[in-house]
Amino acid sequence: MRVRVGLLLILALLGGCNRSKKRTIAVIPKGTAHIFWLTVRAGAEAAAKEYGLEMEWNGPPAETDYSRQIQILDSYIARQVDAIALAATEKTALNNSLERAKAAGIPVTIFDSGVDSDNFMTFIATNNFEAGQMGARTLAKLIGNKGKVAVVMNAPGSVSTMDRERGFEETIAKEFPEIKIVATQFGMSDRAKAMSAAENMLTANPDLNGMFASAEPSSVGAAQAVKARNLSGKLKLVTFDSSDGLVEALKENTIQAMVVQDPFKMGHDAVKSLADKLNGQSPPKRIDLSARVVMGTDLDKPEIQQLLNPIKK
């Protein structure tokens, strides 16, 4: 009887050990408030389930809360999680933490927005400079390749949106000499602040022909400002990312075009890269994802519906 009880205890302990060996991946977004990040999370969760991983999701409430993201990252490093996927709020703020993660032997995939550090395994993101170029060429076509435009930017230090803004500005300067960027303001990754920034630029420049917004909160704020001033269809607006509200604004012609990423795939592939590493593979150092321009006439296309509604796949 004692032997049997002893065997049962050993089996129970072994079972507990096996369960504890389920590897944990931490996914840290830049923020948690916007639909973009909810879609990233859905993709990350799908990949975690696919590869038999435990996934923890934790990020700052606002994309400008740099110190909170550092705290979250440091806590995961201290816990010695198996791997980390991180979208950096600011390109240099996390460098010391990334150095500690490397010293601890924790593989890190950076996704969406880059860092000024080499202490990571893989970088997965939309080719944001190219996406900014798409926005510039689309807006230029909408306003007949001449006129005055403004840009509602996202936030200082955010590499992804800075690359989009740079792609937009350089393409306008190089390819469209009759278009002038007469105003730029940050929306600070906040819809209300972005609306205020757009309204300020519209007030100062009543003869604007077009506007570009470089992120979801900037896009929502710009669309609200344009609609509030009864400028829908008159001022041409090209936005970035998608949400139900932005799609509605596209349908009613407040927005004429959206440059759309694939956040579901971004979240999925960030976790997949870490799963591959934990399984002995060597993921590439950089993986570029493509953006796509969506016009109102594209909304009924099945591939566009899948892109805009990935959680319902």
C-alpha positions in Angstrom: 0.0 0.0 0.0 2.9 2.4 0.9 4.5 1.6 -2.4 1.3 2.4 -4.4 0.9 5.7 -2.5 4.5 6.6 -3.2 4.1 5.9 -6.9 1.0 8.0 -7.0 2.8 10.9 -5.3 5.7 10.6 -7.8 3.3 10.6 -10.8 1.5 13.7 -9.4 4.8 15.5 -8.9 5.9 14.6 -12.5 2.5 15.8 -13.8 3.0 19.1 -12.0 6.5 19.5 -13.4 5.2 18.9 -16.9 2.4 21.5 -16.5 4.9 24.0 -15.1 7.1 23.5 -18.2 4.5 25.2 -20.5 6.5 28.1 -21.8 5.3 31.6 -21.2 5.6 34.5 -23.7 4.9 38.0 -22.7 3.4 40.4 -25.3 3.8 44.1 -24.5 2.0 46.5 -26.8 2.6 50.3 -27.0 -0.9 50.8 -25.6 -4.2 49.0 -25.0 -6.9 51.5 -25.8 -7.1 51.4 -29.6 -8.6 48.8 -31.9 -5.3 48.2 -33.5 -3.9 46.7 -30.3 -6.9 44.6 -29.7 -6.4 43.1 -33.1 -2.7 42.6 -32.5 -3.7 40.8 -29.3 -6.2 38.5 -31.2 -3.4 37.5 -33.6 -0.9 36.9 -30.7 -3.4 34.7 -28.9 -4.1 32.7 -32.0 -0.4 32.0 -32.4 0.0 31.1 -28.7 -2.8 28.6 -29.0 -1.4 27.2 -32.2 2.1 26.6 -30.7 1.0 25.5 -27.2 2.3 28.5 -25.4 1.1 30.5 -22.4 0.7 34.1 -23.4 0.5 37.1 -21.1 -0.7 40.5 -22.4 0.2 43.7 -20.6 0.8 47.2 -21.8 0.5 50.8 -20.8 -3.0 52.4 -21.1 -1.6 55.2 -23.3 1.1 55.0 -26.0 2.9 58.0 -24.4 3.3 56.3 -21.0 7.0 55.3 -21.5 7.8 54.8 -17.9 4.9 52.3 -17.4 6.1 50.2 -20.3 9.6 50.1 -18.9 8.1 48.8 -15.6 6.1 46.1 -17.4 9.1 45.0 -19.4 11.4 44.9 -16.4 8.9 42.8 -14.4 8.8 40.2 -17.1 12.6 40.1 -17.2 12.7 39.7 -13.5 10.3 36.8 -13.7 12.4 35.1 -16.3 9.6 34.5 -18.8 10.7 32.4 -21.8 10.4 35.1 -24.4 9.0 38.6 -25.0 7.3 40.4 -27.9 7.5 44.2 -27.5 6.1 47.2 -29.4 8.3 50.1 -28.2 6.6 53.3 -27.1 9.8 55.2 -27.7 12.9 54.2 -29.6 15.5 54.7 -26.9 13.6 54.5 -23.6 13.8 50.7 -23.4 17.4 50.2 -24.3 18.7 49.4 -20.8 15.9 46.9 -20.3 16.6 45.2 -23.6 20.2 44.8 -22.5 19.1 43.1 -19.4 16.8 40.8 -21.3 19.7 39.8 -23.5 22.0 39.2 -20.5 19.2 37.0 -19.0 19.0 34.9 -22.2 15.4 35.9 -23.0 14.7 36.2 -26.7 12.9 39.4 -27.7 10.9 40.2 -30.8 10.3 43.8 -31.5 7.1 44.4 -33.4 5.3 47.4 -35.0 7.7 50.1 -33.8 11.5 49.8 -33.7 14.3 50.6 -31.2 17.7 52.1 -31.3 19.3 48.9 -30.0 20.6 45.6 -31.4 19.5 43.7 -28.3 16.6 41.9 -30.0 16.1 38.7 -32.1 13.7 39.8 -34.8 11.9 43.0 -35.9 8.4 42.5 -37.4 6.6 45.6 -38.7 4.8 47.2 -41.6 7.2 48.9 -44.0 6.1 52.2 -42.6 8.2 54.4 -44.8 6.7 52.8 -47.8 3.2 53.1 -46.2 3.8 56.8 -45.8 4.7 57.0 -49.5 1.5 55.3 -50.3 -0.4 57.9 -48.3 1.4 60.8 -50.1 0.8 59.4 -53.6 -2.9 58.7 -52.8 -3.5 62.2 -51.4 -1.7 63.8 -54.3 -3.9 62.0 -56.8 -7.0 63.0 -54.9 -6.1 66.8 -54.9 -4.9 66.8 -58.5 -1.2 66.9 -57.7 -1.3 70.5 -56.4 -2.4 72.4 -53.4 -1.8 72.8 -49.7 -1.9 69.9 -47.2 -1.5 69.3 -43.5 -0.3 66.3 -41.4 -1.8 65.1 -38.1 1.2 63.3 -36.7 1.2 60.7 -33.8 3.7 61.3 -31.1 7.5 62.1 -30.8 9.8 59.1 -30.6 7.4 56.6 -32.0 9.5 55.0 -34.8 6.6 53.5 -36.7 4.7 56.7 -37.1 7.8 58.8 -37.6 8.7 56.6 -40.5 5.2 57.0 -42.0 5.4 60.8 -41.6 8.9 60.9 -43.1 7.8 58.7 -46.0 4.9 61.1 -46.6 6.9 64.3 -46.3 9.8 63.1 -48.5 7.6 61.8 -51.2 5.6 65.0 -51.4 8.8 67.0 -51.6 10.4 64.8 -54.2 7.5 63.8 -56.5 4.9 66.6 -56.1 6.6 70.1 -56.3 3.2 71.8 -56.6 2.0 70.4 -53.3 3.1 72.2 -50.1 2.9 70.8 -46.6 1.8 74.0 -44.7 1.1 72.6 -41.2 2.0 69.6 -39.0 0.9 68.9 -35.4 1.1 66.0 -33.0 -2.1 64.4 -31.8 -0.1 62.6 -29.0 -1.8 59.3 -29.7 -5.1 60.7 -28.3 -8.3 61.2 -30.4 -9.4 64.3 -28.6 -6.0 65.9 -28.9 -5.7 64.9 -32.6 -9.1 66.5 -33.3 -7.9 69.7 -31.6 -4.7 69.6 -33.6 -6.7 69.1 -36.9 -9.0 71.9 -36.0 -6.1 74.3 -35.2 -4.6 73.6 -38.6 -7.9 74.0 -40.4 -8.5 77.4 -38.7 -5.0 78.6 -39.5 -5.2 77.3 -43.1 -8.8 77.7 -44.4 -7.6 77.0 -48.0 -6.3 73.5 -47.2 -6.9 71.0 -50.0 -5.9 67.8 -48.1 -4.8 66.2 -44.9 -2.9 63.0 -43.9 -3.2 61.3 -40.5 -0.4 58.8 -39.5 -2.1 56.6 -36.9 -5.5 55.4 -35.7 -6.1 58.1 -33.0 -4.8 60.8 -35.3 -7.1 59.5 -38.1 -10.2 59.5 -35.8 -9.5 63.0 -34.6 -8.9 64.3 -38.1 -12.1 62.7 -39.4 -14.1 64.2 -36.5 -12.7 67.7 -37.2 -13.4 67.5 -40.9 -16.9 66.3 -40.4 -17.6 68.9 -37.7 -16.6 71.7 -40.1 -18.8 70.3 -42.9 -15.7 69.7 -45.0 -16.5 66.0 -45.9 -15.6 65.5 -49.5 -14.3 69.0 -49.9 -11.1 68.5 -48.1 -9.5 65.2 -49.1 -8.5 63.1 -46.1 -6.2 60.1 -46.2 -5.9 58.2 -42.9 -3.9 55.3 -41.4 -5.2 52.1 -39.8 -8.8 51.1 -39.5 -11.7 50.9 -37.0 -15.4 50.6 -37.4 -15.7 54.4 -37.0 -13.1 55.0 -39.7 -14.8 52.6 -42.1 -18.1 54.5 -41.6 -16.3 57.8 -42.3 -14.9 56.2 -45.5 -18.4 55.1 -46.5 -19.8 58.6 -45.9 -16.9 60.3 -47.8 -15.4 62.1 -44.8 -12.4 60.0 -45.5 -11.4 59.3 -49.1 -8.7 56.6 -48.5 -7.2 54.6 -45.6 -3.7 53.1 -45.6 -4.3 49.8 -43.7 -1.9 47.4 -42.0 -2.5 43.8 -40.9 -2.3 43.9 -37.1 -3.7 40.4 -36.7 -0.8 39.0 -38.8 1.7 41.2 -37.0 0.6 39.9 -33.6 0.5 36.3 -34.9 3.9 36.4 -36.5 5.6 38.1 -33.5 4.6 35.2 -31.3 5.4 32.7 -34.1 8.9 34.0 -34.3 9.5 33.4 -30.6 7.9 30.0 -30.8 10.3 29.1 -33.6 13.2 30.3 -31.5 12.2 28.3 -28.5 11.9 25.3 -30.8 15.5 25.6 -32.0 15.0 27.6 -35.2 16.6 30.8 -36.2 14.0 33.5 -37.3 15.2 36.2 -39.7 16.4 39.5 -38.2 13.7 41.5 -40.0 10.3 40.7 -41.4 8.5 43.4 -43.4 4.7 43.4 -43.8 3.0 45.3 -46.5 0.3 48.0 -46.1 -2.6 48.5 -48.5 -4.6 51.5 -49.6 -8.4 51.0 -49.2 -10.9 53.3 -51.0 -14.6 53.3 -50.5 -15.1 51.3 -53.7 -13.0 48.5 -52.2 -15.1 47.8 -49.1 -17.2 45.0 -50.6 -14.1 43.0 -51.8 -13.7 39.7 -49.7 -10.0 40.3 -49.2 -10.7 43.8 -47.9 -13.4 42.5 -45.5 -11.0 39.9 -44.2 -8.3 42.6 -43.7 -10.6 45.0 -41.9 -12.3 42.4 -39.8 -9.5 39.9 -38.9 -10.9 38.9 -35.5 -14.0 37.5 -37.3 -11.9 35.3 -39.6 
